[in-house]
């Protein structure tokens, strides 16, 4: 049986809430919960403490493509060496996450991803393979941005 922590595993991340987004100018916008997939390239470890996985985003909205997804174990006691799905914190950015030893790794400030753009939240993570099939296409997604009137959701433009 395949598990979340297997190297080269494809994992689908489905955010459970709006995703925060930072660019060079600071917190810019929030996006709705659009799923994406990444291929596991390695483990996030601090000495002997295994606290997450990282890998290249391979499918999903164009804002994620070409970036690195980092998922971190939450305090729910999941064993990623035998699980095929659970919940996790995630940060997508330009590089692999590093520990911030001023906080526990389960704390939102417990890991650091340098550079921009940077997106994250928490959500469901699931193995994608023939014995645990997922939908071939993602549901329709919407962008969300804050303006003077509040949060406005719009359908993103269709790429040419």
N, C-alpha and C positions, 0 to 999 in steps of 0.2 A: 504494500500500500504506500502510495506517495504521501508526503507530509509537507507542511508549509515550509519547513527549514531545509528541504532538499535543494542543493545547488542546481541551477538551470530550471528550476520549477517556475511555471508561470502562475502568477497570483493576480486575481482580480480584486481591486480595492473599490468599495462602494461607500462613499462618504454618507454619514447619517445626518448631516446638517450642512449648511452653507460652508464652503471652503474659504478660508482667509487667504489673501494674496498680498505679498509685499514686492515692490520693485524699488528702484533707486530712490524714489521720492517718498517712500514709506508705505503704510497700509493703503492700498489703492482701491480695491474692490472685493466683493464677495461673489462667488459663483455658486450656482445650485449644485446639488449632489450628483454630478456626472461621474460614472465609473470609468476606470482605466485599468490597464494591465501592465505588469512589469515582470521581467525575468530575474530571478534571484541570482546575484553574482557572489554574495558572501554574507557572512554573519557580522553583526555589530557586537563586539565584545569588549569588555573592560577587564583585562586579566582573565580570570576564569568565569566572569559573569557574562552570560549570554543575554543580551537585552533587546535584540532585534535583528532585522535583515535589511539588506539594501540591494538595489539592482536597477537596470535600465528600463525606463518606460517604453513599451513597444506598441501599445494600442490605447486609443482614447482620444479625447479632445486634443487639438493641436497645441494648446497651451502646456500640455504635459510632455509631449514628444521630445526626445533628445535630452531629457532631464533624468535625474536619479531619484528613485523613490526609496525612502527610508521608513520602515515600519518598526514600531517599538511595542514590546510586550506591555500590556496593562496589568493592573493588579487583580485580574480575574483568575489567576492561577492556571492559565492555559499552558499546555505542554506542546509547543510548536513542533517537536520532533515526532509527535504522533497525531496531531490534529490536522484536519483538512480545512477547517474554518473556525473563526472566532472574531473578536473585535480587537482593534489596535489603534494606537495613535499613528499618524503618518505625517511626514514632511517631504515634499518634493522640491528639489532644488538642483543646483549645478554640481553638487558633489555628495559624497558619502558623509553621513552625520558623524560628529565627534561628541564625546561626553563632556558635560559641564559638571565638574565634580562638586560644585557648590550646591547642587540639588540631586535628589534621587532621580534615576533615569526615567521613572514613571511620571515625574513632574513635567509640565509643559516646557519649563526652562532647563530641564535635565539633559537635553541634547542641543547641539548647535550645528546649523548648516550655514556656511558662509556663502556670500554672493547672492545675486538676484537673477531671475525671479525666485521667490520662495512661496510655496503654497502648503497648506496643511489643515488638519482637523482630526477627527477620529471616525471610524466606520468599520464596516464588515470586511474581512479579508477571507478569500476562498481560493483553494487550489483549482486550477483549470487543467484538466486532462481527460482522457477518454473514459476513465472510470469514475469521473466526477464532472460530467459535462456542464457547461455554462452556455447561456445564449450566445449565438454567433454574432449578433449585432447589439449595440447598446441602444437604450431608449433615447428619445429625443431630449436634448438638453437646452437649458436656458441660462443666459448670463444674468447677473444681478449686480447692480452698482448703486452706491449711495449718491443722492443728489439733494438739493434743497427740500424736495418733497418727501424724502425718505428712501426706502429701498425700492428700486424699480427693476423688474425682471423683463428681459427682452430676449427674443430668439436670436442666436448668433447668425451672422451671414453665412450663406452656403459657399464653401470654397469653389473656385472655378476649376 
